[in-house]
């Protein structure tokens, strides 16, 4: 240890005299570590984070399967009860309904919040300990009691320590607070951001959906189970399969062919896991390329430094120093530099993860997509820093510890031989430039995709409009009262100064998806049996009169809604051109009847196509339903969206709208207030995120590669000063000398492109599903990137070449 301390003291003294060199190494490695730590923060958040419960290894999520299923389904309540009563592999089985909308009282205006309805043993099975109070008791299965999240308790109730036992209003009903959940607990789902929990018996009064608890076919409960001590997952799976066969015999009409699947509770759902892991794997490969470029850059710096230290090493060996000691010092120096770069990388990743957390995914439910640097990220950064330190130090340290004494005293380069065209430093530059070509190609593809996404015709207006959501049904409104309330709200706001129009819908386009159903034309002739017609999957939207005009969606033919009758005749519908094309072909759709979801609609108009779910989708069939006719049999589960087109001030318009809602009913919460431009920014989430990530990584790679090329060429010019001086003395022209140096650098760049572009073509296949309007072999990108890299290489080589052409032969020869 004493020797190691001496080595460290020597290394620190030496680096303090080479501040520029140390800073270059630390910044290079820091950028590479920062990129890797940022992406690993996402891996830690969405893949490695343990279940927020006690002893997470024994807590499992249960899913039902049917013949042919490869994934998972929720449980019907009777099947949950059968498994709960019959399974002996578990010491506890709990169930919960994952999304319960509510309006919660407290200080200020009512708050729109989302919670969960859970069985009384939910917190016991999770082994979750409360910040305040307790979880549910068995006798409270049907009681109006509530457990608050710690965040809701702090933000809505000012962290009142006496909150337990106090009554609060949840969707117009009094609930007694019995506990506050632990810090950071938002349920078992990785991304859902829930704020309260009520007993499962309250689900029917809080959720407007029709939930038939006696049906064995309505899947609506999520189930978790805690393994008994000593019971393995395989043993539990065997028992569940036995129960499945028993239920198939007892209930053949509904349970035949059913099975069960076990997964780790709190993990990514199986449907999402493949996509998320592929995305994170692609990003991990990219950031590892950035780190490799940084390591190659540092290795080149160390190799250049090694040449300058040959005399020093030769003297130390001559005085009795050992090669092992010199090798250890060199490696230790590299590790110290790498760890310093790791510290810088972690600091940069703290900033980058905050920036990533600011991205919002367009979704109708609250999502927690926050990313932080946790202990797993710190450990990863430490291991990566040490590994990188060893990686880029091996060859320079080996060369430094084995100098040829006679050659070293002459100052010769131990890694260069006369006549060799490609040195090790040149090879490292080629590797850097090749990896940079891959990064810049990916960056170019995503920037082109973002540009195309911005130019996509979405089919509706985005300027001069604001939207807000409200949900009267959670306050106990009947369908009739909901329609009357929305009518009055719309009429009052439409009459406000500066408001051009006001309409109401269930959800905005590009909100991540809403209701959809299969639709077919109603058979009208004997010859047309409809047997060969496949249902057309159709996006459903509710709308009030004036919706198309307000949203700027062109009406091609037919008429708008006119406050259609709620009870008599077929339901009125307006379809888009794609629906008319898929269902009726060249026939006139006006007046035709279509059927979907057990309801018959009469088409009264045809509108232009819109982007419904994602920006990159092909044209989808869309059907707009009259809101007045729809609320009674298919209420909007996520609430209703008020859209206001205004000509005055945005802030004034929003204030007027909120005041109107408070005037009509002060207990109704207003939420998700945004302009349509802000809504569109969220819809651009994926292309913006990809372009931002790859843009940053590509820029880092380009800077490192160009600096490395410049440094290598400068070093080469410095080593060839005597040669260049002799050439100039013998009559070589300055332009000839410059072309000699430029040719050497550009040859390396061309070799790198020859290696990097095929690699970029191979990797680009991973991105084909997330590119908008371009293919993964976009010719513009694959032309611009090589040209751009050659220009950068030319500039990096030109400065040393210009310096070389100004060498004074007399000075050089005099020094010799």
C-alpha positions in Angstrom: 0.0 0.0 0.0 2.9 2.3 0.7 4.2 1.8 -2.9 0.7 2.5 -4.3 0.5 5.7 -2.2 3.9 6.8 -3.6 2.6 6.0 -7.2 -0.6 8.0 -6.6 1.4 11.0 -5.2 3.7 10.9 -8.2 0.8 10.7 -10.7 -1.0 13.6 -9.1 2.2 15.7 -9.2 2.9 14.8 -12.8 -0.7 15.5 -13.9 -0.7 18.9 -12.1 2.2 19.8 -14.5 0.2 18.7 -17.5 -3.2 20.3 -16.9 -4.1 20.6 -20.6 -3.5 16.9 -21.2 -5.4 15.9 -18.1 -8.3 18.1 -19.0 -8.5 16.7 -22.5 -8.6 13.1 -21.2 -11.1 13.9 -18.5 -13.5 15.7 -20.8 -13.3 13.0 -23.5 -14.0 10.2 -21.0 -16.5 12.3 -19.2 -18.6 12.8 -22.3 -18.6 9.0 -23.0 -19.5 8.1 -19.4 -22.2 10.8 -19.3 -23.9 9.3 -22.4 -23.7 5.8 -21.0 -24.9 6.8 -17.5 -27.9 8.6 -19.0 -29.1 5.6 -21.0 -28.3 3.3 -18.1 -30.5 5.5 -16.0 -33.4 4.6 -18.3 -32.4 0.9 -18.0 -32.3 1.2 -14.2 -35.7 2.9 -14.2 -37.7 0.7 -16.5 -35.9 -2.7 -16.3 -33.9 -3.1 -13.1 -35.9 -1.1 -10.6 -37.3 -3.6 -8.0 -41.0 -3.8 -7.1 -41.9 -1.0 -4.6 -42.8 -3.6 -2.0 -41.3 -5.6 0.8 -39.3 -8.7 -0.3 -39.9 -8.0 -4.0 -38.5 -11.4 -5.2 -41.5 -13.3 -3.8 -44.2 -10.9 -5.1 -45.6 -12.1 -8.4 -48.1 -10.7 -10.9 -50.7 -13.2 -12.2 -52.3 -13.1 -15.6 -54.9 -15.2 -17.3 -54.2 -16.8 -20.7 -56.4 -18.4 -23.3 -55.5 -20.9 -26.1 -53.2 -19.2 -28.5 -52.4 -16.2 -26.2 -48.7 -15.3 -25.9 -49.2 -12.6 -23.3 -51.5 -11.7 -20.5 -55.0 -10.6 -19.5 -56.6 -9.2 -16.4 -58.8 -11.5 -14.2 -62.6 -11.7 -14.0 -63.5 -11.4 -10.3 -65.0 -15.0 -10.0 -61.7 -16.5 -11.4 -59.7 -14.3 -9.0 -61.8 -15.6 -6.1 -61.4 -19.2 -7.3 -57.6 -18.9 -7.4 -57.5 -17.0 -4.0 -59.5 -19.8 -2.4 -57.8 -22.8 -4.0 -54.1 -21.9 -4.4 -51.8 -23.1 -1.5 -48.6 -21.8 -3.0 -49.2 -18.3 -1.9 -49.6 -16.7 1.5 -51.7 -13.9 0.1 -53.4 -13.0 -3.1 -54.7 -9.5 -3.8 -56.5 -7.8 -6.6 -56.9 -4.2 -7.8 -58.6 -2.1 -10.5 -55.7 0.0 -11.8 -57.4 3.3 -12.8 -60.1 5.0 -10.8 -60.8 8.7 -11.8 -61.8 11.1 -9.1 -62.2 14.7 -8.1 -60.5 15.4 -4.7 -61.2 18.3 -2.4 -58.6 20.2 -0.5 -57.1 23.6 -0.5 -58.0 25.5 -3.6 -59.9 24.2 -6.6 -60.9 20.5 -6.9 -58.1 18.3 -8.1 -58.5 15.8 -10.9 -56.7 12.7 -9.6 -56.3 9.0 -10.5 -56.3 6.2 -8.0 -56.9 2.5 -7.6 -59.5 0.3 -6.0 -57.9 -2.7 -4.2 -58.9 -5.6 -2.0 -58.6 -5.1 1.7 -55.4 -7.3 1.9 -53.6 -5.3 -0.8 -51.1 -3.5 1.4 -50.6 -6.6 3.5 -49.7 -8.7 0.5 -47.3 -5.9 -0.7 -45.8 -5.6 2.8 -46.0 -1.9 2.4 -45.5 0.2 5.5 -47.3 3.5 5.8 -45.9 6.9 6.4 -48.9 7.6 8.5 -51.8 5.5 9.7 -52.5 2.0 8.2 -53.8 0.1 5.2 -57.2 -1.5 4.8 -58.8 -3.8 7.4 -60.8 -6.9 6.2 -64.0 -5.3 7.5 -63.4 -2.2 5.3 -63.9 -3.9 1.9 -67.0 -1.9 1.3 -66.3 1.2 3.5 -65.6 4.7 2.2 -62.0 4.9 3.5 -59.0 6.1 1.5 -55.2 5.8 1.6 -53.4 8.8 0.1 -50.1 8.9 -1.7 -47.3 10.8 0.1 -47.1 13.3 -2.8 -50.9 14.0 -2.7 -50.7 14.4 1.1 -47.9 16.9 0.8 -49.2 18.9 -2.1 -53.0 18.9 -1.5 -53.1 18.7 2.3 -49.9 20.5 3.2 -48.4 17.4 4.8 -51.0 17.7 7.6 -49.8 15.3 10.4 -53.4 15.0 11.7 -54.8 13.9 8.3 -55.5 10.4 9.5 -59.2 10.2 10.6 -60.1 13.3 8.7 -62.9 13.2 6.1 -62.2 14.4 2.5 -64.4 14.6 -0.5 -63.7 12.1 -3.3 -65.9 12.6 -6.3 -68.6 14.3 -4.2 -68.6 11.5 -1.5 -67.1 11.7 2.0 -64.1 9.4 2.6 -62.2 9.0 5.8 -58.4 9.1 5.4 -56.9 6.0 7.2 -53.3 6.2 5.9 -50.6 7.8 3.9 -48.5 5.6 1.6 -44.7 5.5 1.8 -42.5 7.9 -0.1 -42.3 7.2 -3.8 -45.1 4.6 -3.8 -47.5 5.0 -6.7 -48.7 1.4 -7.1 -47.0 -1.5 -8.7 -47.1 -0.3 -12.3 -43.8 1.1 -13.6 -45.3 4.2 -15.2 -48.8 4.7 -14.0 -48.9 7.6 -11.5 -51.7 7.0 -9.1 -52.5 9.1 -6.0 -54.9 7.2 -3.8 -56.3 3.8 -3.0 -59.9 2.9 -1.9 -61.4 -0.5 -1.1 -62.5 -2.6 -4.1 -66.1 -2.4 -3.0 -66.1 1.3 -4.0 -65.3 0.7 -7.6 -68.9 0.6 -8.8 -69.7 4.0 -7.2 -66.5 5.7 -8.5 -66.2 4.2 -12.0 -68.9 4.8 -14.6 -68.1 1.7 -16.6 -70.5 -1.2 -16.3 -68.5 -3.8 -14.3 -70.2 -7.1 -13.8 -68.5 -8.8 -10.9 -70.3 -12.0 -11.5 -69.2 -12.4 -15.1 -66.4 -14.9 -15.8 -65.7 -13.2 -19.1 -65.2 -9.5 -18.1 -61.5 -9.1 -17.4 -60.9 -6.1 -15.2 -58.8 -7.0 -12.1 -55.0 -7.0 -11.8 -53.8 -9.7 -9.4 -50.6 -10.0 -7.4 -49.6 -12.9 -5.1 -46.9 -13.5 -2.4 -45.2 -16.9 -2.5 -45.1 -19.0 0.6 -41.6 -19.5 2.1 -39.9 -22.4 0.3 -42.2 -22.4 -2.7 -40.6 -21.8 -6.1 -42.2 -20.0 -9.0 -42.2 -23.3 -11.0 -44.1 -25.1 -8.2 -46.7 -22.3 -8.1 -47.0 -22.4 -11.9 -47.7 -26.2 -11.7 -50.4 -25.6 -9.1 -52.1 -22.8 -11.1 -52.2 -25.1 -14.2 -53.9 -27.7 -12.1 -56.5 -25.1 -10.9 -57.0 -24.0 -14.6 -57.8 -27.6 -15.6 -60.2 -27.9 -12.7 -62.0 -24.7 -13.6 -62.2 -25.8 -17.3 -64.2 -28.8 -16.1 -66.4 -26.8 -13.7 -67.1 -24.0 -16.2 -66.5 -25.3 -19.7 -68.5 -22.5 -21.4 -66.1 -19.8 -20.2 -63.0 -21.4 -18.8 -62.1 -24.1 -21.2 -58.7 -23.5 -22.7 -57.8 -20.9 -20.0 -54.4 -20.9 -18.2 -52.3 -18.6 -16.0 -49.0 -16.8 -16.4 -46.6 -15.7 -13.7 -44.4 -12.6 -13.9 -42.3 -10.6 -11.5 -44.6 -7.9 -10.0 -43.8 -4.4 -11.0 -41.9 -5.4 -14.1 -42.6 -4.2 -17.6 -45.8 -5.8 -19.0 -44.9 -8.6 -21.5 -46.6 -6.7 -24.3 -44.2 -3.8 -23.8 -41.1 -5.6 -22.8 -39.8 -6.5 -26.2 -40.3 -3.0 -27.7 -38.7 -1.3 -24.7 -35.8 -3.6 -24.5 -35.1 -3.3 -28.2 -35.2 0.5 -27.9 -32.9 0.6 -24.9 -30.6 -2.0 -26.5 -30.2 0.2 -29.6 -29.5 3.3 -27.4 -27.0 1.3 -25.4 -25.1 0.3 -28.5 -25.0 3.9 -29.7 -23.7 5.3 -26.4 -21.1 2.5 -26.2 -19.9 3.7 -29.6 -19.5 7.2 -28.1 -17.5 5.7 -25.3 -15.3 3.7 -27.7 -14.7 6.9 -29.7 -13.6 8.6 -26.5 -11.4 5.7 -25.5 -9.7 5.7 -28.9 -9.2 9.4 -28.6 -7.6 9.1 -25.2 -5.5 6.1 -26.3 -4.1 8.3 -29.1 -3.3 11.1 -26.6 -1.5 8.6 -24.4 0.4 7.1 -27.3 1.6 10.5 -28.3 2.6 11.2 -24.7 4.4 7.8 -24.5 6.7 8.8 -27.3 7.7 12.0 -25.5 8.4 10.0 -22.3 10.7 7.4 -23.9 13.9 9.0 -22.6 12.4 9.3 -19.1 11.4 5.6 -19.1 14.8 4.6 -20.4 16.6 6.5 -17.7 14.3 5.0 -15.0 15.0 1.5 -16.3 18.7 2.2 -16.3 18.5 3.4 -12.7 16.9 0.1 -11.6 13.2 0.7 -12.1 11.2 -2.4 -13.1 8.9 -2.7 -16.1 6.2 -3.9 -13.8 6.4 -0.8 -11.7 6.3 1.5 -14.8 3.4 -0.5 -16.2 1.5 -0.2 -13.0 2.1 3.5 -12.8 0.9 4.1 -16.3 -2.3 2.0 -15.8 -3.0 3.6 -12.5 -2.6 7.1 -14.1 -5.1 6.1 -16.7 -7.6 4.8 -14.1 -7.2 8.0 -12.1 -8.0 10.1 -15.2 -10.8 7.8 -16.2 -12.4 8.0 -12.7 -12.1 11.8 -12.8 -13.9 11.6 -16.2 -16.5 9.3 -14.6 -17.2 12.0 -11.9 -17.7 14.6 -14.7 -19.9 12.1 -16.6 -22.1 11.5 -13.6 -22.5 15.3 -13.1 -23.5 15.7 -16.7 -25.9 12.8 -16.5 -27.7 14.5 -13.6 -28.5 17.3 -15.9 -29.3 15.1 -18.9 -31.8 12.9 -16.9 -33.6 16.0 -15.7 -33.9 17.1 -19.4 -35.2 13.7 -20.4 -37.8 13.7 -17.6 -39.2 16.9 -19.0 -40.4 15.0 -22.1 -44.1 14.2 -21.8 -45.8 11.2 -23.5 -49.2 12.0 -25.0 -51.5 9.9 -22.9 -55.0 10.4 -21.3 -53.8 9.0 -17.9 -51.1 10.3 -15.6 -47.7 8.7 -16.3 -44.5 8.9 -14.2 -41.6 8.9 -16.7 -39.1 10.6 -14.4 -35.5 9.3 -14.7 -32.9 9.8 -11.9 -29.4 8.8 -11.2 -29.6 6.1 -8.6 -27.0 3.8 -6.9 -27.2 1.3 -9.8 -26.2 4.1 -12.2 -23.4 5.2 -9.9 -22.1 1.7 -9.7 -22.3 1.3 -13.4 -20.5 4.5 -14.0 -17.7 3.5 -11.6 -17.2 0.0 -13.3 -17.3 1.6 -16.7 -14.8 4.3 -15.7 -12.4 1.7 -14.3 -12.9 -0.6 -17.4 -12.4 2.3 -19.8 -9.2 3.3 -17.9 -7.8 -0.2 -18.3 -9.0 -0.3 -22.0 -7.3 2.8 -23.3 -4.2 2.4 -21.2 -3.1 -1.1 -22.1 -1.2 -0.5 -25.3 0.4 2.9 -24.3 1.4 1.5 -20.9 2.9 -1.6 -22.6 4.9 0.6 -25.0 6.0 2.9 -22.3 7.3 0.1 -20.1 9.3 -1.5 -22.8 11.4 1.1 -24.5 14.4 0.1 -26.7 17.1 1.9 -24.7 19.2 3.0 -27.6 16.3 4.0 -29.8 14.6 5.8 -26.8 17.7 7.9 -26.2 17.5 9.0 -29.8 13.9 10.0 -29.3 12.5 7.5 -31.9 8.8 6.5 -31.9 8.6 2.9 -30.6 5.3 2.4 -32.4 6.4 3.6 -35.8 8.6 1.8 -38.2 10.3 3.3 -41.3 8.0 2.8 -44.4 4.9 2.0 -42.4 1.9 3.8 -43.8 -0.7 3.0 -41.1 0.5 3.4 -37.5 -1.4 2.3 -34.5 -2.5 5.9 -33.9 -3.8 6.0 -37.5 -5.7 2.8 -36.9 -7.3 4.3 -33.9 -8.3 7.4 -35.9 -9.9 5.2 -38.5 -11.9 3.4 -35.8 -13.0 6.7 -34.3 -14.1 8.1 -37.7 -15.9 4.9 -38.6 -17.9 4.9 -35.4 -18.6 8.6 -35.9 -20.0 7.8 -39.3 -22.5 5.3 -37.7 -23.5 7.9 -35.1 -24.0 10.7 -37.6 -26.0 8.6 -39.9 -28.4 7.6 -37.2 -28.5 11.3 -36.2 -29.2 12.3 -39.7 -32.0 9.8 -40.1 -33.8 11.0 -37.0 -33.4 14.7 -37.8 -34.8 14.0 -41.3 -37.6 12.1 -39.6 -38.3 15.0 -37.2 -38.4 17.4 -40.2 -40.8 15.2 -42.1 -43.0 14.8 -38.9 -43.3 18.5 -38.7 -44.5 18.7 -42.3 -47.0 15.9 -42.0 -50.6 16.9 -42.8 -52.4 16.0 -39.6 -55.8 17.1 -40.9 -56.8 19.6 -38.3 -56.0 23.2 -37.1 -53.3 23.7 -34.4 -53.2 27.5 -34.0 -55.5 29.8 -31.9 -57.1 27.1 -29.8 -56.9 25.9 -26.2 -58.4 22.8 -24.6 -59.2 21.7 -21.1 -60.8 18.6 -19.6 -63.5 18.0 -17.1 -65.4 14.9 -16.0 -68.9 15.6 -14.4 -69.6 11.8 -14.1 -67.2 11.4 -11.2 -69.2 14.0 -9.3 -72.3 11.7 -9.6 -73.8 13.3 -12.7 -76.3 11.1 -14.6 -75.9 11.0 -18.5 -78.8 13.4 -18.9 -77.4 15.8 -16.4 -74.0 15.5 -18.0 -75.3 16.4 -21.4 -77.2 19.4 -20.0 -74.2 20.6 -18.1 -71.9 20.3 -21.2 -74.5 22.1 -23.3 -74.8 25.0 -20.9 -71.0 25.2 -20.5 -70.5 25.3 -24.3 -73.1 27.9 -24.9 -71.8 30.2 -22.1 -68.2 30.0 -23.2 -69.1 30.6 -26.8 -70.7 33.9 -25.8 -67.6 35.2 -24.0 -65.7 38.1 -25.6 -62.9 36.9 -27.9 -64.2 33.4 -28.3 -65.0 32.4 -31.9 -66.4 29.0 -31.1 -66.5 26.3 -28.4 -67.1 22.6 -28.9 -66.8 19.4 -26.7 -65.4 16.0 -27.5 -64.2 13.1 -25.6 -60.5 13.2 -26.6 -58.3 15.1 -29.0 -56.7 13.4 -32.0 -53.0 12.3 -31.4 -53.7 11.7 -27.7 -52.3 8.2 -27.9 -55.5 6.4 -28.8 -59.1 6.2 -27.6 -62.1 4.1 -28.3 -62.2 1.9 -31.5 -64.6 -0.7 -32.9 -65.1 -2.8 -35.9 -67.7 -1.4 -38.3 -69.6 -2.9 -41.3 -72.2 -1.6 -43.6 -75.8 -2.8 -42.7 -76.9 -5.2 -45.5 -79.7 -3.6 -47.6 -80.3 -6.0 -50.5 -80.9 -9.8 -50.7 -77.9 -10.3 -52.9 -75.6 -8.6 -50.5 -75.4 -11.0 -47.5 -72.4 -9.3 -46.0 -70.7 -12.7 -45.5 -67.6 -11.6 -47.2 -67.3 -8.3 -45.4 -64.6 -7.9 -42.7 -65.2 -5.3 -40.0 -63.2 -2.2 -40.5 -61.3 -1.1 -37.4 -62.5 2.4 -36.8 -61.4 5.2 -34.4 -64.3 6.7 -32.5 -64.7 10.4 -31.4 -67.6 12.2 -29.8 -68.5 15.6 -31.1 -70.9 18.5 -30.7 -72.2 20.7 -33.5 -69.5 22.9 -35.0 -66.7 20.4 -34.1 -65.4 20.0 -37.6 -65.4 23.8 -38.3 -63.7 24.6 -35.0 -61.0 21.9 -35.5 -60.5 23.0 -39.1 -61.3 19.5 -40.4 -62.8 20.0 -43.9 -66.4 18.6 -44.4 -66.3 17.0 -47.8 -70.0 16.3 -48.2 -73.2 16.0 -46.1 -74.1 18.1 -43.0 -72.9 18.7 -39.5 -74.6 17.5 -36.2 -77.7 19.4 -35.2 -78.4 18.5 -31.6 -79.8 15.1 -32.7 -82.5 13.4 -30.7 -81.1 11.2 -27.8 -83.7 8.5 -27.9 -85.3 8.1 -31.3 -84.0 6.8 -34.6 -80.5 5.6 -35.6 -77.5 7.4 -34.1 -76.0 10.1 -36.4 -72.4 9.8 -37.5 -69.9 11.7 -39.6 -67.2 9.5 -41.1 -63.9 10.4 -42.8 -62.9 9.7 -46.3 -60.9 6.6 -45.4 -63.9 5.1 -43.7 -66.1 5.8 -46.7 -63.5 4.3 -49.0 -63.0 1.1 -46.9 -66.7 0.4 -46.2 -68.5 1.7 -49.3 -65.8 2.0 -52.0 -67.1 4.2 -54.7 -70.7 4.3 -53.4 -72.2 7.4 -51.8 -72.1 6.9 -48.0 -74.6 9.7 -47.1 -77.7 8.1 -45.6 -76.1 4.7 -45.4 -76.3 2.7 -42.2 -73.3 1.1 -40.5 -73.1 -1.1 -37.4 -70.3 -1.3 -34.8 -70.2 -2.2 -31.1 -73.8 -3.3 -31.2 -75.0 0.2 -32.3 -76.4 1.3 -35.7 -75.4 4.7 -37.1 -76.7 6.7 -40.0 -74.0 8.6 -41.9 -74.9 12.3 -42.3 -71.6 13.6 -43.5 -68.1 12.9 -44.7 -65.0 14.7 -43.4 -61.3 14.8 -44.4 -58.8 12.4 -43.0 -56.9 13.1 -39.7 -54.0 11.6 -37.9 -55.6 9.8 -35.0 -53.1 7.9 -32.9 -49.6 8.6 -34.1 -48.0 11.0 -36.6 -46.5 8.2 -38.7 -49.7 6.1 -39.1 -51.3 5.4 -42.5 -54.8 6.8 -42.9 -57.2 5.3 -40.4 -61.0 5.0 -40.6 -62.6 7.5 -38.2 -66.3 7.9 -37.1 -67.5 11.0 -35.2 -70.5 10.3 -33.0 -73.0 12.8 -31.7 -72.0 13.5 -28.1 -75.6 14.0 -27.0 -76.6 10.6 -28.3 -73.5 8.7 -27.0 -73.1 9.7 -23.4 -76.0 7.6 -22.2 -74.6 4.2 -23.4 -70.9 4.9 -23.9 -69.6 7.6 -21.5 -66.1 9.0 -21.9 -64.0 7.1 -19.4 -61.2 9.8 -19.4 -63.5 12.8 -19.2 -64.6 15.4 -21.8 -62.5 17.9 -23.6 -63.6 21.5 -24.1 -62.0 23.0 -27.2 -62.1 26.8 -27.6 -61.1 28.7 -30.7 -60.2 32.3 -29.7 -59.1 35.5 -31.4 -58.0 37.4 -28.3 -55.7 36.7 -25.4 -55.0 33.1 -24.5 -54.7 33.7 -20.7 -58.0 35.7 -20.6 -59.8 33.0 -22.6 -58.6 30.3 -20.2 -59.5 32.3 -17.1 -63.0 33.0 -18.5 -63.5 29.3 -19.2 -62.3 28.2 -15.7 -64.6 30.8 -14.1 -67.5 29.6 -16.1 -67.0 26.0 -14.9 -66.7 27.2 -11.3 -69.9 29.2 -11.7 -71.8 26.2 -13.0 -70.4 23.7 -10.4 -67.5 24.6 -8.1 -66.9 20.9 -7.2 -65.9 19.9 -10.8 -62.1 19.7 -11.4 -60.6 21.2 -14.5 -57.4 19.6 -15.7 -55.1 19.0 -18.7 -55.2 22.7 -19.7 -53.1 23.3 -22.8 -53.0 25.0 -26.2 -53.3 22.7 -29.2 -49.7 23.7 -30.0 -48.6 22.3 -26.6 -50.7 19.2 -27.3 -48.9 18.8 -30.6 -45.5 19.1 -28.9 -46.4 16.1 -26.8 -47.5 14.2 -30.0 -44.0 14.8 -31.3 -42.6 13.0 -28.3 -40.9 10.1 -30.1 -39.3 11.9 -33.0 -38.2 14.8 -30.7 -36.7 12.4 -28.2 -34.9 10.3 -30.8 -33.6 13.4 -32.6 -32.4 15.0 -29.3 -30.6 11.8 -28.1 -29.0 11.0 -31.3 -28.2 14.6 -32.0 -26.3 14.9 -28.7 -24.5 11.6 -29.2 -23.6 12.4 -32.8 -22.3 15.8 -31.9 -20.1 14.3 -29.1 -18.8 11.6 -31.4 -18.0 14.2 -34.1 -16.2 16.5 -31.7 -14.1 13.7 -30.3 -13.3 12.2 -33.7 -12.4 15.6 -35.3 -10.3 16.6 -32.3 -8.6 13.2 -32.4 -7.9 13.5 -36.1 -6.5 17.1 -35.6 -4.4 15.9 -32.7 -3.0 13.0 -34.7 -2.2 15.1 -37.7 -0.6 17.8 -35.5 1.5 15.1 -33.8 2.5 13.6 -37.2 3.5 17.0 -38.5 5.6 17.6 -35.3 7.4 14.2 -35.7 8.0 15.0 -39.4 9.4 18.5 -38.9 12.9 17.5 -40.0 11.6 15.6 -43.0 9.5 18.6 -44.1 12.4 21.0 -43.5 14.6 18.9 -45.8 11.8 18.7 -48.5 11.5 22.5 -48.3 15.2 23.0 -48.5 15.4 20.8 -51.6 12.8 22.9 -53.3 9.4 21.5 -52.3 6.5 24.0 -52.7 4.3 24.9 -49.8 1.2 23.7 -51.7 2.9 20.3 -52.3 3.7 20.0 -48.6 0.1 20.9 -47.7 -1.3 18.3 -50.2 1.0 15.7 -48.7 -0.4 16.2 -45.2 -4.0 16.6 -46.4 -3.8 13.4 -48.5 -2.6 11.5 -45.5 -5.5 12.7 -43.3 -8.2 12.3 -46.0 -7.0 8.8 -46.8 -7.7 7.9 -43.2 -11.2 9.5 -43.4 -12.0 7.6 -46.6 -11.0 4.3 -45.1 -13.1 5.1 -42.1 -16.1 5.9 -44.2 -15.6 2.6 -46.1 -15.9 0.8 -42.8 -18.5 3.0 -41.1 -21.2 3.4 -43.8 -21.9 -0.4 -44.2 -22.1 -0.5 -40.4 -24.6 2.4 -40.4 -26.7 0.7 -43.1 -26.9 -2.5 -40.9 -27.8 -0.6 -37.7 -30.3 1.7 -39.4 -32.6 -1.3 -39.8 -33.3 -1.1 -36.1 -34.9 2.3 -36.6 -37.2 1.6 -39.6 -40.3 1.4 -37.4 -39.8 4.8 -35.8 -38.9 6.9 -38.8 -41.5 9.2 -40.4 -41.7 9.7 -44.1 -38.3 8.3 -44.9 -36.8 4.8 -45.2 -33.9 3.5 -43.1 -31.8 3.8 -46.3 -32.6 7.4 -46.9 -30.3 8.5 -49.8 -30.1 12.1 -48.7 -28.7 11.1 -45.3 -26.3 8.6 -46.7 -25.0 11.2 -49.1 -24.8 14.2 -46.8 -23.2 12.4 -43.8 -20.0 11.2 -45.7 -19.6 14.5 -47.4 -20.0 16.3 -44.1 -17.4 14.0 -42.5 -15.0 14.5 -45.3 -15.3 18.3 -44.9 -14.7 18.1 -41.2 -11.7 15.8 -41.8 -10.4 18.3 -44.4 -10.6 21.2 -41.9 -9.0 19.1 -39.1 -6.1 18.3 -41.4 -5.8 21.7 -43.0 -4.6 23.5 -39.9 -1.6 21.2 -39.3 -0.9 21.1 -43.1 -0.8 24.9 -43.2 1.5 24.9 -40.2 3.8 22.3 -41.9 4.0 24.4 -45.1 5.4 27.3 -43.1 8.4 25.4 -41.7 11.6 27.4 -42.1 14.2 25.0 -43.4 17.1 27.0 -42.0 15.7 26.8 -38.5 15.1 23.1 -38.8 18.5 22.3 -40.2 20.3 24.5 -37.7 18.6 22.7 -34.8 19.8 19.4 -36.2 
